[in-house]
């Protein structure tokens, strides 16, 4: 299969699966934010994106809306216009069942990336003689 393509997406559309759309990891972050809220306005997401982002770099609002459009086109989010209240209509986004599944896929991918990144850092530190001790995993509390 060609890079950036997968069986789940139309032939003429770039794949966003398995790290195919990594622009500062906006996609998994947006999926998580919408999942936590149940539904959200794009403007509200943009205001809090920095609290969730995996990077210190600013994320342009255009990139956020571009990613929301891609997520909607791929069936991971749906939207409707909220015309209640004063002011202009606002677009409200919510996750679809496919979006819930895609968020889980991102979680698996990012878990694997996290392990790979940790392994990379340990190797570099060992070459430099600056290896940090590996912290023991905390046992999860079971109620």
Backbone as ProteinMPNN parsed JSONL, in Angstrom:
{"seq_chain_A": "XXXXXXXXXXXXXXXXXXXXXXXXXXXXXXXXXXXXXXXXXXXXXXXXXXXXXXXXXXXXXXXXXXXXXXXXXXXXXXXXXXXXXXXXXXXXXXXXXXXXXXXXXXXXXXXXXXXXXXXXXXXXXXXXXXXXXXXXXXXXXXX", "coords_chain_A": {"N_chain_A": [[0.838, -1.17, 0.0], [0.521, 2.253, -0.718], [2.502, 4.888, 0.801], [0.92, 6.79, 3.35], [-1.617, 6.031, 2.715], [-4.523, 3.987, 3.291], [-6.676, 1.151, 3.787], [-8.992, 1.998, 4.999], [-9.677, 4.547, 4.238], [-10.839, 6.755, 1.597], [-9.466, 6.354, -1.728], [-8.493, 8.697, -2.874], [-7.871, 10.31, -0.743], [-5.74, 11.519, 1.834], [-4.347, 9.375, 4.271], [-4.986, 9.366, 7.753], [-4.288, 7.679, 9.689], [-2.366, 5.794, 12.081], [-0.134, 7.547, 12.616], [-0.086, 9.054, 10.333], [-0.885, 11.664, 10.087], [0.661, 13.929, 11.492], [0.918, 16.594, 12.278], [2.115, 18.314, 14.677], [0.802, 16.667, 16.439], [-1.908, 17.318, 16.622], [-4.294, 16.072, 15.909], [-4.824, 13.656, 17.628], [-4.984, 14.981, 20.058], [-7.142, 16.772, 19.74], [-9.209, 14.897, 19.385], [-9.211, 13.709, 21.94], [-9.836, 15.96, 23.555], [-12.421, 16.641, 22.64], [-13.737, 14.286, 23.243], [-13.589, 14.275, 26.048], [-15.214, 16.469, 26.664], [-17.628, 15.924, 25.465], [-19.031, 17.492, 23.611], [-17.936, 20.306, 21.676], [-17.046, 23.695, 20.931], [-15.167, 24.99, 18.213], [-13.701, 27.316, 18.753], [-13.465, 27.267, 21.554], [-11.94, 24.961, 21.838], [-9.576, 25.808, 20.628], [-8.691, 27.676, 22.458], [-7.858, 26.166, 24.63], [-6.096, 24.339, 23.659], [-3.308, 24.484, 23.938], [-2.914, 23.577, 26.53], [-3.077, 20.874, 26.303], [-1.389, 20.109, 24.301], [1.404, 18.427, 22.729], [3.657, 19.774, 22.279], [5.741, 22.671, 22.652], [5.472, 24.669, 20.906], [3.45, 27.182, 19.376], [0.18, 26.511, 18.224], [-1.364, 27.055, 15.288], [-4.517, 28.576, 14.7], [-5.679, 28.057, 12.245], [-4.603, 25.557, 11.599], [-5.829, 23.986, 13.507], [-8.579, 24.143, 12.747], [-8.368, 23.1, 10.195], [-7.598, 20.493, 10.786], [-9.861, 19.65, 12.242], [-11.705, 19.685, 10.136], [-10.651, 17.641, 8.514], [-10.945, 15.482, 10.276], [-13.713, 15.423, 10.407], [-14.395, 14.92, 7.735], [-13.364, 12.356, 7.504], [-15.097, 11.008, 9.092], [-14.806, 10.9, 11.852], [-15.498, 12.918, 13.598], [-18.512, 14.783, 14.084], [-20.521, 17.586, 13.179], [-22.572, 20.399, 14.04], [-24.512, 23.384, 13.592], [-24.8, 25.793, 16.079], [-27.262, 27.917, 16.799], [-28.409, 29.253, 18.827], [-28.806, 31.807, 21.315], [-27.145, 35.033, 21.564], [-25.223, 36.668, 19.003], [-23.098, 35.386, 16.351], [-23.773, 32.247, 14.607], [-22.39, 29.195, 15.842], [-20.14, 26.528, 15.274], [-20.517, 23.283, 16.446], [-18.749, 20.54, 17.661], [-18.667, 16.982, 17.878], [-17.737, 13.668, 18.927], [-17.809, 10.748, 16.878], [-18.815, 7.252, 16.774], [-16.843, 5.956, 15.278], [-14.86, 7.841, 15.676], [-14.365, 7.555, 18.402], [-13.186, 5.035, 18.355], [-10.973, 5.623, 16.761], [-9.603, 7.37, 18.437], [-8.785, 5.548, 20.398], [-7.057, 4.029, 18.817], [-5.087, 5.965, 18.316], [-4.158, 6.225, 20.914], [-2.895, 3.757, 21.314], [-0.909, 3.902, 19.315], [0.542, 6.171, 20.168], [1.399, 5.259, 22.627], [3.219, 3.288, 21.836], [5.031, 4.944, 20.449], [5.915, 6.492, 22.568], [7.314, 4.576, 24.106], [9.331, 3.983, 22.271], [10.591, 6.479, 22.06], [11.535, 6.821, 24.666], [13.353, 4.702, 24.779], [15.183, 5.602, 22.843], [16.143, 7.991, 24.06], [17.356, 6.908, 26.341], [19.434, 5.438, 25.118], [20.99, 7.482, 23.923], [21.692, 8.924, 26.223], [23.18, 6.957, 27.511], [25.362, 6.744, 25.82], [26.488, 9.202, 26.263], [27.135, 9.021, 28.884], [25.358, 9.879, 30.76], [23.168, 8.626, 31.8], [19.959, 8.369, 33.183], [18.451, 7.031, 36.136], [16.136, 4.354, 35.723], [12.809, 4.753, 36.466], [10.734, 2.924, 38.636], [7.691, 1.349, 37.669], [4.585, 2.648, 38.753], [2.323, 1.002, 40.829], [-1.004, 0.471, 39.946], [-3.811, 1.757, 41.628], [-6.243, -0.287, 42.966], [-9.605, -0.43, 43.48]], "CA_chain_A": [[0.0, 0.0, 0.0], [1.313, 3.478, -0.83], [2.608, 5.644, 2.046], [-0.142, 7.765, 3.557], [-2.899, 5.469, 2.276], [-4.93, 2.771, 3.975], [-7.935, 0.596, 3.289], [-10.13, 2.624, 5.667], [-9.961, 5.869, 3.682], [-10.954, 6.784, 0.13], [-8.194, 6.318, -2.451], [-8.025, 10.054, -3.176], [-7.752, 11.095, 0.491], [-4.575, 11.084, 2.615], [-4.641, 8.623, 5.487], [-4.592, 9.982, 9.022], [-4.077, 6.579, 10.64], [-1.026, 5.34, 12.46], [0.865, 8.599, 12.523], [-0.097, 9.637, 8.998], [-1.165, 13.102, 10.163], [1.353, 14.252, 12.735], [1.188, 18.006, 12.482], [2.175, 18.625, 16.096], [-0.113, 15.779, 17.156], [-3.176, 18.003, 16.867], [-5.429, 15.158, 15.747], [-5.206, 12.911, 18.831], [-5.316, 15.927, 21.12], [-8.514, 17.222, 19.502], [-10.101, 13.775, 19.677], [-9.295, 13.596, 23.395], [-10.54, 17.122, 24.099], [-13.843, 16.525, 22.31], [-14.237, 13.144, 24.013], [-13.747, 14.69, 27.444], [-16.283, 17.456, 26.775], [-18.868, 15.45, 24.872], [-19.118, 18.332, 22.423], [-17.136, 21.509, 21.899], [-16.896, 24.69, 19.867], [-13.795, 25.123, 17.746], [-13.045, 28.425, 19.45], [-13.107, 26.798, 22.896], [-10.825, 24.022, 21.676], [-8.348, 26.56, 20.331], [-8.259, 28.356, 23.671], [-7.279, 25.228, 25.591], [-5.239, 23.388, 22.961], [-1.962, 24.545, 24.5], [-2.872, 22.802, 27.776], [-3.034, 19.458, 25.953], [-0.447, 19.894, 23.196], [2.647, 17.7, 22.972], [4.746, 20.633, 21.845], [5.717, 24.02, 23.215], [5.216, 25.601, 19.814], [2.069, 27.603, 19.208], [-0.572, 25.822, 17.187], [-2.181, 28.061, 14.618], [-5.947, 28.294, 14.656], [-5.983, 27.472, 10.932], [-4.265, 24.137, 11.671], [-6.874, 23.36, 14.306], [-9.79, 23.995, 11.93], [-8.033, 22.189, 9.099], [-7.635, 19.148, 11.359], [-11.27, 19.344, 12.511], [-12.332, 19.375, 8.844], [-10.171, 16.311, 8.118], [-11.602, 14.524, 11.163], [-15.12, 15.331, 10.005], [-14.439, 14.27, 6.431], [-13.07, 10.94, 7.726], [-16.166, 10.424, 9.892], [-14.422, 10.773, 13.258], [-16.302, 13.899, 14.325], [-19.633, 15.359, 13.353], [-20.743, 18.944, 13.659], [-23.825, 21.09, 13.716], [-24.45, 24.803, 13.901], [-25.564, 26.263, 17.237], [-27.764, 29.259, 16.477], [-29.031, 29.808, 20.032], [-28.076, 32.887, 21.969], [-26.787, 36.193, 20.751], [-23.991, 36.525, 18.239], [-23.172, 34.52, 15.164], [-23.864, 30.802, 14.812], [-21.099, 28.559, 16.115], [-20.099, 25.115, 14.931], [-20.296, 22.417, 17.603], [-18.176, 19.264, 17.242], [-18.759, 15.845, 18.786], [-17.092, 12.458, 18.425], [-18.644, 9.649, 16.399], [-18.312, 5.939, 17.229], [-15.552, 5.763, 14.604], [-13.928, 8.747, 16.346], [-13.988, 6.907, 19.665], [-12.257, 3.961, 17.981], [-9.743, 6.25, 16.273], [-8.9, 7.862, 19.625], [-8.116, 4.381, 20.985], [-5.925, 3.71, 17.947], [-4.048, 6.949, 18.602], [-3.59, 5.905, 22.216], [-1.962, 2.647, 21.095], [0.225, 4.403, 18.529], [1.334, 7.069, 21.005], [2.043, 4.419, 23.636], [4.399, 2.709, 21.182], [5.977, 6.039, 20.195], [6.482, 6.85, 23.869], [8.327, 3.567, 24.438], [10.462, 4.168, 21.345], [11.291, 7.714, 22.418], [12.265, 6.549, 25.908], [14.495, 3.861, 24.412], [16.117, 6.485, 22.144], [16.773, 8.882, 25.046], [18.264, 6.085, 27.158], [20.627, 5.119, 24.323], [21.808, 8.696, 23.809], [22.255, 9.195, 27.545], [24.224, 5.974, 27.833], [26.535, 7.123, 25.029], [27.062, 10.401, 26.875], [27.432, 8.759, 30.293], [24.436, 10.669, 31.582], [21.933, 7.857, 31.907], [19.153, 8.545, 34.386], [17.906, 5.748, 36.594], [14.784, 4.059, 35.25], [11.887, 4.72, 37.595], [9.835, 1.765, 38.673], [6.296, 1.656, 37.359], [3.72, 2.698, 39.919], [1.196, 0.056, 40.79], [-2.267, 1.194, 39.894], [-4.678, 1.498, 42.768], [-7.446, -1.045, 42.637], [-10.612, -0.242, 44.527]], "C_chain_A": [[0.889, 1.243, 0.0], [1.373, 4.198, 0.514], [1.47, 6.652, 2.139], [-1.499, 7.289, 3.088], [-3.229, 4.252, 3.134], [-6.298, 2.355, 3.457], [-9.156, 1.286, 3.892], [-10.527, 3.955, 5.062], [-10.107, 5.803, 2.168], [-9.577, 6.89, -0.524], [-7.624, 7.722, -2.635], [-7.852, 10.915, -1.927], [-6.583, 10.602, 1.319], [-4.998, 10.43, 3.936], [-4.182, 9.405, 6.718], [-4.328, 8.926, 10.087], [-2.596, 6.385, 10.937], [0.053, 6.356, 12.132], [0.914, 9.242, 11.15], [-0.331, 11.135, 9.008], [-0.612, 13.614, 11.488], [1.526, 15.725, 13.033], [1.025, 18.367, 13.951], [1.173, 17.834, 16.919], [-1.453, 16.445, 17.475], [-4.337, 17.011, 16.834], [-5.767, 14.383, 17.015], [-5.602, 13.828, 19.981], [-6.75, 16.422, 20.955], [-9.517, 16.112, 19.804], [-10.298, 13.623, 21.183], [-10.112, 14.744, 23.986], [-12.046, 17.034, 23.842], [-14.459, 15.381, 23.111], [-14.492, 13.529, 25.459], [-14.96, 15.597, 27.626], [-17.64, 16.937, 26.295], [-19.175, 16.191, 23.58], [-18.382, 19.631, 22.725], [-17.174, 22.416, 20.678], [-15.43, 24.751, 19.471], [-13.036, 26.201, 18.499], [-12.607, 27.999, 20.856], [-11.942, 25.817, 22.848], [-9.523, 24.776, 21.45], [-7.811, 27.247, 21.573], [-7.547, 27.451, 24.659], [-6.31, 24.231, 24.961], [-3.827, 23.344, 23.546], [-1.813, 23.742, 25.785], [-2.718, 21.306, 27.51], [-1.901, 19.122, 24.981], [0.824, 19.176, 23.65], [3.864, 18.537, 22.611], [4.621, 21.985, 22.53], [5.408, 25.058, 22.155], [3.732, 25.968, 19.764], [1.432, 26.829, 18.062], [-1.529, 26.831, 16.577], [-3.63, 27.615, 14.572], [-6.333, 27.646, 13.328], [-5.686, 25.973, 10.93], [-5.316, 23.373, 12.47], [-8.117, 23.121, 13.455], [-9.558, 23.066, 10.738], [-8.114, 20.741, 9.598], [-9.062, 18.74, 11.697], [-12.0, 18.974, 11.221], [-11.925, 17.989, 8.355], [-10.86, 15.24, 8.964], [-13.068, 14.332, 10.776], [-15.259, 14.602, 8.666], [-14.201, 12.762, 6.562], [-14.111, 10.259, 8.611], [-15.853, 10.251, 11.359], [-15.12, 11.792, 14.151], [-17.472, 14.296, 13.431], [-19.855, 16.75, 13.934], [-22.153, 19.398, 13.308], [-23.668, 22.543, 14.138], [-25.353, 25.112, 15.089], [-25.975, 27.7, 16.954], [-28.456, 29.901, 17.671], [-28.176, 30.931, 20.587], [-27.765, 34.021, 21.016], [-25.477, 35.923, 20.02], [-24.165, 35.566, 17.083], [-23.307, 33.04, 15.551], [-22.464, 30.238, 15.019], [-21.205, 27.069, 15.821], [-19.732, 24.308, 16.176], [-19.84, 21.05, 17.092], [-18.407, 18.211, 18.322], [-18.145, 14.63, 18.108], [-18.139, 11.456, 17.933], [-18.111, 8.35, 17.005], [-16.962, 5.642, 16.581], [-14.486, 6.654, 15.234], [-13.45, 8.189, 17.67], [-12.939, 5.825, 19.387], [-10.919, 4.543, 17.531], [-8.927, 6.836, 17.428], [-8.16, 6.712, 20.303], [-6.919, 3.963, 20.145], [-4.77, 4.673, 18.198], [-3.378, 6.642, 19.941], [-2.564, 4.776, 22.087], [-0.717, 3.116, 20.351], [1.131, 5.265, 19.411], [2.015, 6.311, 22.139], [3.323, 3.808, 23.058], [5.452, 3.765, 20.882], [6.673, 6.44, 21.493], [7.572, 5.87, 24.284], [9.56, 3.735, 23.559], [11.273, 5.4, 21.7], [12.1, 7.52, 23.699], [13.506, 5.715, 25.634], [15.577, 4.708, 23.735], [16.871, 7.36, 23.145], [17.744, 8.097, 25.909], [19.546, 5.757, 26.405], [21.549, 6.323, 24.202], [22.459, 9.01, 25.149], [23.363, 8.206, 27.9], [25.495, 6.262, 27.051], [27.256, 8.313, 25.639], [27.435, 10.19, 28.343], [26.521, 9.522, 31.229], [23.118, 9.942, 31.815], [21.256, 8.081, 33.246], [18.662, 7.182, 34.839], [16.479, 5.568, 36.068], [13.887, 3.949, 36.471], [10.989, 3.493, 37.489], [8.423, 2.227, 38.348], [5.503, 1.652, 38.655], [2.603, 1.667, 39.755], [-0.081, 0.857, 40.781], [-3.129, 0.777, 41.097], [-5.933, 0.783, 42.291], [-8.412, -0.896, 43.788], [-11.531, -1.419, 44.6]], "O_chain_A": [[1.921, 1.257, 0.672], [0.419, 4.14, 1.29], [1.1, 7.286, 1.151], [-2.448, 8.073, 3.064], [-2.336, 3.573, 3.639], [-6.981, 3.119, 2.775], [-10.254, 1.168, 3.347], [-11.616, 4.453, 5.345], [-9.564, 4.904, 1.526], [-8.644, 7.446, 0.055], [-6.411, 7.916, -2.561], [-7.701, 12.131, -2.039], [-6.43, 9.394, 1.501], [-5.908, 10.906, 4.615], [-3.118, 10.024, 6.714], [-4.162, 9.255, 11.261], [-1.717, 6.756, 10.159], [1.03, 6.048, 11.45], [1.889, 9.925, 10.836], [-0.008, 11.814, 8.033], [-1.335, 13.715, 12.479], [2.235, 16.071, 13.978], [-0.074, 18.687, 14.405], [0.744, 18.284, 17.981], [-2.059, 16.15, 18.505], [-5.259, 17.106, 17.645], [-6.915, 14.442, 17.457], [-6.464, 13.479, 20.787], [-7.496, 16.484, 21.932], [-10.557, 16.363, 20.412], [-11.421, 13.431, 21.649], [-10.983, 14.519, 24.826], [-12.848, 17.321, 24.731], [-15.582, 15.501, 23.602], [-15.512, 13.145, 26.032], [-15.657, 15.503, 28.636], [-18.682, 17.464, 26.686], [-19.536, 15.578, 22.575], [-18.223, 20.009, 23.886], [-17.317, 21.957, 19.545], [-14.55, 24.579, 20.314], [-11.868, 26.023, 18.844], [-11.507, 28.335, 21.293], [-11.065, 25.838, 23.711], [-8.488, 24.422, 22.016], [-6.598, 27.387, 21.726], [-6.72, 27.917, 25.443], [-5.765, 23.374, 25.656], [-3.225, 22.274, 23.635], [-0.719, 23.276, 26.103], [-2.282, 20.558, 28.385], [-1.508, 17.961, 24.865], [1.256, 19.302, 24.796], [4.989, 18.038, 22.64], [3.533, 22.391, 22.936], [5.113, 26.209, 22.478], [2.87, 25.146, 20.077], [2.08, 26.535, 17.057], [-2.389, 27.389, 17.259], [-3.929, 26.43, 14.425], [-7.212, 26.785, 13.289], [-6.43, 25.198, 10.329], [-5.649, 22.237, 12.135], [-8.653, 22.013, 13.443], [-10.46, 22.335, 10.329], [-8.64, 19.87, 8.904], [-9.441, 17.592, 11.463], [-12.819, 18.055, 11.211], [-12.757, 17.244, 7.839], [-11.304, 14.218, 8.441], [-13.592, 13.219, 10.815], [-16.145, 13.765, 8.498], [-14.778, 11.979, 5.808], [-14.018, 9.056, 8.856], [-16.563, 9.525, 12.055], [-15.308, 11.544, 15.342], [-17.427, 14.164, 12.208], [-19.423, 17.046, 15.048], [-22.814, 18.862, 12.419], [-22.797, 22.882, 14.939], [-26.526, 24.738, 15.103], [-25.13, 28.592, 16.88], [-29.031, 30.982, 17.542], [-26.969, 30.988, 20.351], [-28.081, 33.971, 19.827], [-24.719, 35.032, 20.403], [-25.242, 35.009, 16.869], [-22.995, 32.645, 16.674], [-21.487, 30.728, 14.453], [-22.227, 26.437, 16.087], [-18.76, 24.614, 16.866], [-20.464, 20.472, 16.202], [-18.35, 18.501, 19.516], [-18.045, 14.567, 16.882], [-19.221, 11.34, 18.51], [-17.075, 8.351, 17.671], [-16.048, 5.143, 17.237], [-13.324, 6.257, 15.317], [-12.279, 8.326, 18.026], [-11.936, 5.719, 20.093], [-9.859, 4.02, 17.877], [-7.697, 6.802, 17.397], [-7.021, 6.885, 20.738], [-5.881, 3.584, 20.687], [-3.615, 4.257, 18.283], [-2.163, 6.787, 20.077], [-1.49, 4.838, 22.685], [0.402, 2.762, 20.722], [2.351, 5.102, 19.396], [3.105, 6.692, 22.566], [4.371, 3.809, 23.703], [6.645, 3.508, 21.044], [7.877, 6.695, 21.507], [8.631, 6.279, 24.759], [10.692, 3.642, 24.036], [12.503, 5.374, 21.649], [13.228, 8.005, 23.801], [14.577, 5.979, 26.18], [16.762, 4.544, 24.028], [18.097, 7.459, 23.086], [18.847, 8.57, 26.183], [20.631, 5.793, 26.986], [22.763, 6.194, 24.362], [23.648, 9.327, 25.204], [24.362, 8.577, 28.515], [26.595, 6.048, 27.561], [28.479, 8.424, 25.549], [27.991, 11.088, 28.974], [26.884, 9.781, 32.377], [22.078, 10.572, 32.006], [21.883, 7.997, 34.301], [18.476, 6.281, 34.022], [15.716, 6.53, 35.983], [14.149, 3.17, 37.387], [10.555, 3.095, 36.408], [8.013, 3.334, 38.697], [5.695, 0.806, 39.528], [2.032, 1.502, 38.677], [-0.22, 1.822, 41.532], [-3.157, -0.384, 41.505], [-6.588, 1.204, 41.337], [-8.081, -1.197, 44.935], [-12.444, -1.44, 45.425]]}, "name": "protein", "num_of_chains": 1, "seq": "XXXXXXXXXXXXXXXXXXXXXXXXXXXXXXXXXXXXXXXXXXXXXXXXXXXXXXXXXXXXXXXXXXXXXXXXXXXXXXXXXXXXXXXXXXXXXXXXXXXXXXXXXXXXXXXXXXXXXXXXXXXXXXXXXXXXXXXXXXXXXXX"}
